Amino acid sequence: MNKLLMEENDRLQKQVSRLVYENGYMRQQLHNPSVATTDTSCESVVTSGQHHQQQNAAAPHPQRDANNPAGLLAIAEETLAEFLSKATGTAVDWVQMVGMKPGPDSIGIIAVSHNCSGVAARACGLVSLEPTKVAEILKDRPSWYRDCRCVDILHVIPTGNGGTIELIYMQTYAPTTLAAPRDFWTLRYTSGLEDGSLVICERSLTQSTGGPSGPNTPNFVRAEVLPSGYLIRPCEGGGSMIHIVDHVDLDAWSVPEVLRPLYESPKILAQKTTIAALRHIRQIAHESSGEMPYGGGRQPAVLRTFSQRLSRGFNDAVNGFPDDGWSLMSSDGSEDVTIAINSSPNKLVGSHVNSSQLFSAIGGGILCAKASMLLQNVPPALLVRFLREHRSEWADPGVDAYSAAALRASPYAVPGLRASGFMGSQVILPLAHTLEHEEFLEVIRLEGHSLCHDEVVLSRDMYLLQLCSGVDENAAGACAQLVFAPIDESFADDAPLLPSGFRVIPLDAKTDPPSGTRTLDLASTLEVGSGGTTRASSDASSTCNTRSVLTIAFQFSYENHLRESVAAMARQYVRTVVASVQRVAMAIAPSRLGGQLEMKQTPGSPEAHTLARWIGRSYRFHTGAELLRADTQCTDASLKALWQHSDSIMCCSLKAAPVFTFANQAGLDMLETTLIALQDISLEKILDDDGRKALCTEYPKIMQQGFAYLPGGVCVSSMGRPVSYEQAVAWKVLSDDDTPHCLAFMFVNWSFV
């Protein structure tokens, strides 16, 4: 491959030089009034030196619009030259992408841009398909680009050299609920080169390039494609060598600052478009070879359609476009969960889908509850893998049963309005996976066991069609996603799908230090604008640089008379899932102490390491025993020892209604909360009656003697789970000037009941 690439690079460098020279000559001809032509065919412009010319000194520069192919061809040839200089030259400063080293099983050679306008990615690889087939696949962008909502080819203009110019309007989905989707207005030029290579290049038509104006759609932000494309060269003995360049400007300044890395990361662009295109072609080539086993007796193309429908349905739910029939429901006063309804679901699911199962004759529609959160210090791949393998940690069997019952003739009432006794385990049945196992399609069987005689409907097994992707922790910039939809046992090709699920995208910060390491609810802490965009990043800083944005969307069908009940259930369910994911995120987050102990401090409060020192010193002073066995010479030793202490240690304010201000890792785990949410929890809220009585009895002793031992008992986590402990110790934490700063509690040998 190295030898082939060196030869290819040398050949293409020469070709670029020739094309740049020809492009300069063409520009000179177009700007010279003595050779201007009124012939509008592309051929007359390309060969104006040899064909008849009309002397017309007054003729202007050819207008670059859809009615003047000559002007559009000039743009096309410029685009071709610029694309080739990126594909094979140094027009962009390319850097080898981490984790994509060449090798026997490598997909190809992947590079990303460094310090250039916009973001760019480049790939080069070999595939066992002919150039014309490769070109056909690449032009069908919706088949492989999962973020593509629609592509409209508004004009097709043949050129005199056998090529084609197309004017294209494309809409793409927004990856989260917190930013607007993007659209593009581009010129695409397909042409053959002298050596038999095929070139498909593309760029946006803007005021600076000239050309006609494209459609303007409300709620979309216009992004720009800088010269990009595909160079497909036939190889001896069959197959093709492909060069891919994607170069875009996604107008990152129009999104909240914390989300800008999604739009400024060349690694994310590489994973979503460049590598996705190359992988899709290799997948088709592998399937065409007949070596791919079929899953569940289905052809690979059918299974691929299921994957596309799941992904597209989830994107539709996250974006909720009004032209698909979506509208927002009024809020319940809290902005953490958005509820959208679609009363025209047949328009959304498509005419090819049998939707009669979902929407009964008495009228109904689709309801979607969605939310976005910022996660700190949690690898996206690890989180999605956990959510896939441990569904019982976050899913409500009653809600699963409701979704499954919607596919049957007589759905039962809304969960939350009835007690559910459904219990069962999940069995994963693999269907298909891509060549590199970066995406797999599977059926999840949820085994049903009825606990009550009147719950016969729950005793049946339930099935979910599930798509999981991005679970390779070494894939830089990869989006991890888990999307699923209930299906019935028939598993028909035209079965209606209402996808729900999770998407986790890494935020690869460019230069600014990330905000504090913690889990935030973005929907309630971010406002798009100058005031809100800084809140998440201004109140903390961290040495940790692994942040990601999690988007959750759950869809339910409803009957009109139950709409409000389903909405209430969906809103509460998503809040419960969010809390569960936060708990999971805390449990699986690698320990990075420097960032995790940053707290949202009140004015005048001590730094974390100072507070740790006060806690340890006060415990020793009052009890005579060592709490933190740490090297006092090390500044962070006390903090580290406190954070990693096996018992739950937490501090609360000395106020009439004490609230928690700090907890170590064990304390956060016991309370099932985060350092930020901790400050909304009061001491009284977690103690039971016996605990409150014991504290009231011992409180004078604590304030006089400095400490007291409290008997073992049961307290309650922020999620309502009972927690038992063998003993509790309470002591007064003194500052450096020996004034009381707060109360500290240690719950010894705690465990969930």
N, C-alpha and C positions, 0 to 999 in steps of 0.2 A: 504494500500500500504506500509506503514511504517513497519508493521509486516512482510509482505511478503519479503520486502527488507532485513530486519534483518536476517530472516531465510536464505535467499538466500546468503547473505554475509558470514554468518557462514559456510554454506555448502561449498561454493566456496573457502573459505580460506583453509579449510582442503584439498580440491581437489588440490589447487595450491601447497600446501606443498608436497602432494604425487607426483604430476607431476614434481616438481623441483627435488625430490629425484630420480625419474625414469630417468629424463633427465641427472642427474649426473652419474647414473649407465651406461646409454647408451654411454655417452661420454667416460667413462672409458673403456668400451668394444671396442669402435671404435678406441681408441688410443693404445690398447693393442695388439701387434703383434701376441701374442699366440692365440688370438681368431679371428684374421682377416679372412675374407671370400672372396672368389672370386665369390660367388653367387650374381648376381645383382638384385634379386627380393627383394622387400621391406620386405616381410614376413621373409626372412632369417635373416635380420638384426634385426628386432624387436624381433624375438624369437630365436636369436642365442644361447641363453643359453640352449634351449631344443632340437634344431635340430642339424643335422650333421654339423660338422665343419671341415675345412681343415686346418691342421697345416702348416702354411707357414710364417716362421719368417721374410722372406724378403718382405712380402706384405706391401705396403705403406698405409698411411691414404687414405681411399676411396676418389677418386676425386669427387668434388661436381660439376658435370656437367649434362647436359641433358641425357647423355648416362650412367649415374650411379645413378639410383634411390635411392640407399642406401645413398649416400651423400646428395641428396636433401631431403630425409626423415629426416635426422639428422637436417638439417636447419629448416625443417617444425616443428619438435618437439620442437626445441629451440624457434621458433617463437610462438608456441602455449603456452608454459610456460610463456614467457615474456608478451604475450598478456593478459593472465589470471591474471597475477600479476598487470597489469594496470587496467583491467576491474573491479577487485574486491578487489585489495589491494592498497598499498601505494607506488608502484614503481614510480609513478608520484605524485607530490604534487598538489592535486586537490583543486580547490576553486569553491564554488557555484557560478554559473553564475547569474549576476544581472538581475532582471526582469524575471527569470525563476523559481520562487518559486513553490513548490508543492502545489496542491490544487485539489478540485473536478474536475475541467476542465483542469487540467494541462496536457501537452503533456508527461511529465515525469520529471525525475530529471536530470538536465544538469549541468555539471561541466567543468571548463577549467583549463589548466595547469598554474602553477606559477613557473617561474624560472627553466625551464627544457630545455634540448637540443631540439631544434626545437619548434614546437607548437603542443599542443594536446587538444582534447576535448572528453568528455565522456557523454553518455546518458544512461538512464535506463527507460524503460516504458513497459506498458502492451498493447497488441493488440489482437484483436479477430480473429486471423488467426493461422492456424497450423504451426509448425516450418518449415516443408518442403516448404510450400508456402512462408513463410517469407524469407527463404534462397534463393528461386528462384528469388524473387523480388530484394533482396539486391545484388545478383550477377549480375543482369541486370543494371549495373551502369548508362549507358546512359539514362535510363528511368526516373531517379530521380536526377542525379547529372548534373546540367545544365552546369557546366564548362567542362564536359567531351566531347571531340571531337570524340574520337574513342577508342575502346578496342579490341585488337587482342590477342586471346588466341593461342599461338604458339605451345605449347606442353601440352598434357594431359596425366598424368601418374597415373594409379590406384595403390593404396597401398594395402598391405596385410591385413590391418585392416578394409577394406571396405571404406577407404577414397579416396580422389583424390588430387593430386598435379597438379597445373596448372602454367605454365610460361606465364606471361601476359605483353604485351607492351601497355601502355595507353598514349594518348596525351590529354592535357587539354588546354583550351583556356586561353589567357591572358585577364585579366579583363579590361585593358586599352590599348590605342595605344602607351603607353610610355615604355612598358617592354615586354620582350620576353615570349612566352608561355613555359610551363613546360611539360616534359614527364617523364614517370616512367617505370622501368623494375623490375617486382616483381614476387615473388613466392606466390601463394595463396594455402592454405591448407584447405580442407574441411574434417571434421571428426566427428564422433559421440562419445559421452562420455558415460560412464557406466549408468548414470541416465537417458538416453534418450535425453539429450541435444545435440544440433547441434552446432559445432564451425566452423566458417569460419575465418581464420586468414591470414595475409598477411604481407610481408616485402619486401623491395628492395633487389635485388641481387647485391652486390658490391664486390670490391676486398677483403674487410675484411670478408665478409660472405662466399665468394667462390661461385661457380656455374658459369654457362655459361654467356657470355656477351650478352647483348641485342642489338637491332637495334640502330643505331645512325642516327638521322634525323637532317639535317641542320636547323638552326634558332631556335631550341628548346634547352632549358636549362634543364639538367638532375637533377631532384629533387629526394628526397629519402623518401620512406615510412618506418618509423620505426615500429616495431611490433604493428600491429593494427588488428581490426577485429570485429566480431559479435559473441556473445554467445546467443543462442536461446534456452530457456528452456520451455518445455511444461507445461501448468498449468492444474490443476485438473478442470474438467468441460469444457475444451476447451480453446483455445487461447494460447498465448505465452508471456513470459517475455523476453525482449530483452535487452542485454547490448551491447552498441556500443562504440568502442574506435577508434578515428582517431588521428594518431600521425605522423607528417610529418616534413621534413626539406626542405623548398622551396628555399634554396640558396638565402636568402634575400640580400646578399652582392653584387649580380650581378645586382641589380636595383638601379636607382638614390636614393639618401638618403631620399629625401622627400617622396618617395613611399614605403620605406621599411616597414612601419606599415601594409601595405596590406599583406605582407608576414610574418610578425612577430606577428600578432594578433590572439590569440587562439579564440577570440570571432567571428572573421570573418570566421575562419575554422569551428567553431561550427555551425554557421548559414548556411554556404554553403554546408556542407557535413553531419555532425552528426545529426543536427536537421532536415535537409532536408530529410534524409533517414527515420527517425522516422515518420515524417509527411506524407511522401509518403505511407508508409505501413498503417498508420491509414486511409489515404484517400482511399486506395484500399479496406481496410476492411469495411469502411463505404459504399462504392459503392456496395460491394458484398452483403451487408445486404439488399439492395433494398430500403433504406430510402432516397437515394439521388434523388431529382427531376432533370429531364433532362431539359437542356436549349435549346430552339429553336428546340425541337423535336430530339435533337442529343443524342446519347449514351454518358455517361461520358468518355469512352475511346476515342471517336472521338474528343471531346472537348479538352481532355488532349493532344492529338496528335497535335491539332492546337497550343496549348500553347507551346509545345516542339518545333514545327517548327518556331514559332515566336522567341523564345529564341535562338534557334540554328542559325537561319538566321541572327539575330543581332550580335551574336558572330562571325559568319563567316565574316560579314562586318567589324567589329572592327579589326579582326586579319588579314584578307586579305591574306590567305595562297597561295603561288605560285602554289602548287599542285592542288588547286581548280581553277586555271586559272587567279588569280589576278596578276596585275602588276601595278606599280606606273606610273602616268603621270608626265611629267615635271612640275616643280613648276612655279608660276608666279613671283617668286622672294621673296615672303613672305612665311615663314614656318609655319604659324599658322594653316592652313587647308591642310590636305593631301587628294589628289585625287587618287583613284585607279580605274582601269577598269578591267572588266572581259569579254573577247570576246568569252568565252566558257561557257555561262550561263547554258546550259542544264546539264553540268557536276555538276554545283553547286546546282541547284534546285532539281536534282534527276529525275530518270526515271519514278517514280510514279506520278509525277506532270505534269499536262497539261500546258506546257509553251508556247504553240503556241500563246496564247493571248498576251504574253509579247514581243515576239521577231518576228518582221514581216519578211516576205519573202525577203525583200530587204537587210536584214542583220542588226545586232545590237548586243547589249550586255547590261551589267549592269555597272553603274558608282556609286562609293561610295565616298562621301565627309565626312571626319571625323576630329575631333579635341578633345583634352583633356585640361581641365582647373583645377586649384586648387581653391576650394571655401573655404572661411573662415567664420566661425561663422554662417553657415546655416545648420540646421538639414536636412539630406538627405530626410527623410520621408516628411517633410513639403514642401520642394522644389518640389518633384515629385507630391505630392498631388495638389499643386498649378498649375503645368504645365498640369496636367490632367484636372482640373476643369476650367481652364482659357486658353484654347487653343488659343483664339483670341489674347492673350497678346504676343504670340511669333510666331504663324504660319502665313504663307502667303497663302491666299485662292487661289491665282494664281498657286502656286507650288502644293498645294493639288489637284487642278483641273488638272494640267499636269499629276500628278501621276495617278489620276483616269482615265484620258483619254487614258493612255497607255493600259488600259484593254479593250478599245473599238476598233472598226474596223478602225476608222479614227482619230488618235490622231492629235491634232492641234500643232501649233508651240510652241517654247520654251518660257516659261514665262521670262520676262525681255526683250524679243524682241517684245513684244506686250503689250498694256495696258489692265489691267484686271479690269473688273467691277463687279467681283463676290463678293457678300456679303451674309452672312448667319450665322445662329447659329448652335450650336452642340447639339445633343440629344444623351444621353448615354443609350444604351439598354443592360442591364446585360444578360450574357449568363451562366456563371458558376463561382463558387468561391470555394476555398479550405475550408476545415473544420474549420480552425481558421481564415479565411478571410485574410490570409497574401498574397494571390494572387487571382486576379480575371480576368476573360476573359469577354470582352464586345464588342459590335458593336457600333461604333460611326457613327451617321448619320449627315452629314454636309448638312444642308438645303440650296439649291441653289436658288438664285434669280437673274435672268439676268437683267442687267441695260441697255443693248443695244440690238438692234434688231439683230446684227450680232453675238451675243454671245449665241445662242440657246444651244450650247453644255454645257455652264456653268449653265443653268437653272435647270439641273437635280440634284437631290440629289446625294451626294457621300457617300460612306461607307468605314469605316476603321475597321479592326479587331484589337483590342487593348488588350495588356496584361499589367497589372499593378501589381507591387509587392513591398513589403517592406515599406508600408506607416504607419506602427505602430511605433510611435516615441519612444516607450519604449523598442523596440527590440534591445538590444545592439549588435553592430557589423553587423546589417542587411544591405544588399545592397538594395537600392531603385531603381526601374527601371520602365520606361514607354516605351513600344515598340509597334509599330503599323504598319500596312500594308494595302494598299488599296485593297478592294475586290469589286466584282460586286454583283448585287442583287441576283444572283443565289446562292451564298455562297456554292459552290460545295466542297465536301470533298477533291478533288484533285486540288483545285484552287491554282494557283501560288501565292506565297507571297514574297514580297520584303520588309522585315522589316527595319524600321528606328526607332530612338528614343534616349532615354537618360538613362544613368546609373550613379548613384551617390553612391560611396562607402566611408564610414567613414574611416578616417585615425586615428587610435587609437594609438597615440604616446606612446612608452614604457617609456622612461626616458627623452629624450632630449626635451627641451622646443620647442613648435611649432614656426614656423616663423610668421611674422606679420600678423595681421588680415586684410586680404584684398583679393580681387579677382585677381588672376594672370592667365596669359596664359602660361601654362607649356610648351607647344610645342615650344614657342619662347624664354623662359628663362631657360630651362633646357637642358644641353647637357649631354649625358651619359659619364661620365668621371670625373676626379678629378677637372677640372676647373669649369664645369657648375653645378655640383650637389650641390655646396655650395651656389650658388648665391641666391637661393630663401630663404635660411634660415639664411644667414650671415648678411643681412642688416637690420634685424628687429627682435624684440622679443615681446612676448605678454603673457598676463596672460590667454588668451582664449585658450582652448584646443580642440575646435571643428573645425576640418578641414576635408575636404572630396575632393575626386577627381571626377570630372564630365567628362564622356566620351559621346560625341555626334557623331552619325553616321546617315547619310541620304543616301538612295539608290534610284537610278532612272534608268529606262530602257531608252535606246537611240537607234536611228537609226544611221547607220554609217555616213551619210552625215551631221548629226546634232551633232556629238560627241563633238566638240570643243565648240559649243554654250551651250550644256547641262552642260559641265564641268565648263564654266564660270558662268552659272546660279547657279550651285550647290555650287561652292566656295563662291560666294557672299551671297547665302542664308544661308549657315552655319555661315558665319561671322555675318550676321544679327541676326541669332538665338542666337549666343554666346553673342552678345551685349544685346539682350532682356533678356537672362537668367541672365546676370550680373545685369541688372536693377531690375529684379524680386528678385534676391538674396539680393540686398541692401534693397529692400522694406520689405522683410520678415525676415531679420536677426534680432535676438533679440539684444537689445542694451547692448554691453559690452564695456564700454568706455575705460577701461584700455588698451585694445588692438586696438580698432578701430582708436584711434587717433595717433597711431604710424605712422610716416611718413618716407619715404625715404629721409633723410635730406642731403643737400649739406654740405661740410665741413664748420664749423663755424656757422651753423644755430642754432637757439635756440631750446631747447626742447619744446614739445607741450604745457606744462603748462606755460612755460615762455612766449611763443608767445601769448597765451590766455590773460595773464596778461598785456602784452604790448598793445594788441588790445583794451582791456577794458579801460586801463588807458589813452591811447591816445585819445579815443573817448570822455572820460570825460573831458580831458584837452582842446580839440578843441571845443566841442559843449556845454559843461557845463551840459550835461545830462548823466544819467547812462545807459550804454548798458547792463552790466551784473550785475544783482542783486544777488550777491552771498556772502556767508560768507567768508570774506578775511582771516579768521584764518585757513581755510581748504586749504591745498595745491592744491588739485584738484578741488576746488569749481568753480574757474573761468573757468577752462577747461570744466567742466561738463555743466556749464551755457551756455558757448559759443556753445558747441556741440548741446545742446538741444534747442537753440534759434529758435523761430518759423520762423523768417525771414532768408533769404539766406545770409550768410556772407562768403566772400572769400577774400583771399589775393593774390596779384600778385607782381611780382618783379619790381624794379625800373630800368628798362632797356629800350632800344629803342623799342624793341618788347616785351612788358610785357607778361609773362606767369604766370599761376596760380601756387601757391606753397602750398596753404591750402584752405580748405572749410569745413564748418560744415556740419552736416547731411542734413539740408535743402538745403545747397548749392550743395552738391553731388546729391541730388534728383533732383534739378532744372536742373543741367547740365547733368544728367543721366550718371554719370561716377563714378569712384572709386578714392581713394586718390592717387593711383599709376598713373592711366591714366590721372588724373587731370593735372599732370605736363607736359603733351604733348599738352595742350589746351592753346591757346593764348587769351588774352583779346579781341583783334580785331576780332577773329573768332566768338565770341558769340554776339557781338553787331551789331545791324543793322546800316544803314547809319545815321539815326537820332541820335542814341545813340552815334556813333563815333563822330559826329559833336558836340553834347552837351558836350562830354568829352573833346574834343580839346578846346572848348571855355572856359570850367571851369578849365582846367588843371593848368594854371598859378595861379589861385586863390587857388587851392588845395595846391600847393607847397609853396605859400606865407602865406596864412591864416591857412593852415593845414586841411581844409575841404571844401566841397561844396555839395549842394543839387542838384541832377539831376532830370529832369522831368520824369514822367512815360513814359513807352513805351513798346517795344517788343524786346526781345533778342532770341537767338536760342540755344537749348541744343546741346550736342555733337552728339545726334542722329538726329539732324535736325528739332526737334519739336519746334514750336514757343512758347515762354513763355512771358506772359504779367506781368507787375509789376506797382504798383501805384506810386512809387517813389524810387529813388536810392540815397544813401548817400555814398560819397567817402571821405576818410580821410587818412592822413599820419600817419603811425604807427612808433613811436619813440622807440628806444631801451633804456636801462637803462642810457646810457650816452647821451641821447637826440639826437642821430644821426638818420636820416631816415633809417628805415629798409625795409619797403615795403609799398604798398598802400592797403588799405582795402576798400571793397565795401559791402554795404548792400542793397539787393533788397527787398523792403517792399511789403507784401501782393501779392506775385507772384502766378501765376497759369498757367497751360498749356492751350493754346488756343484750 
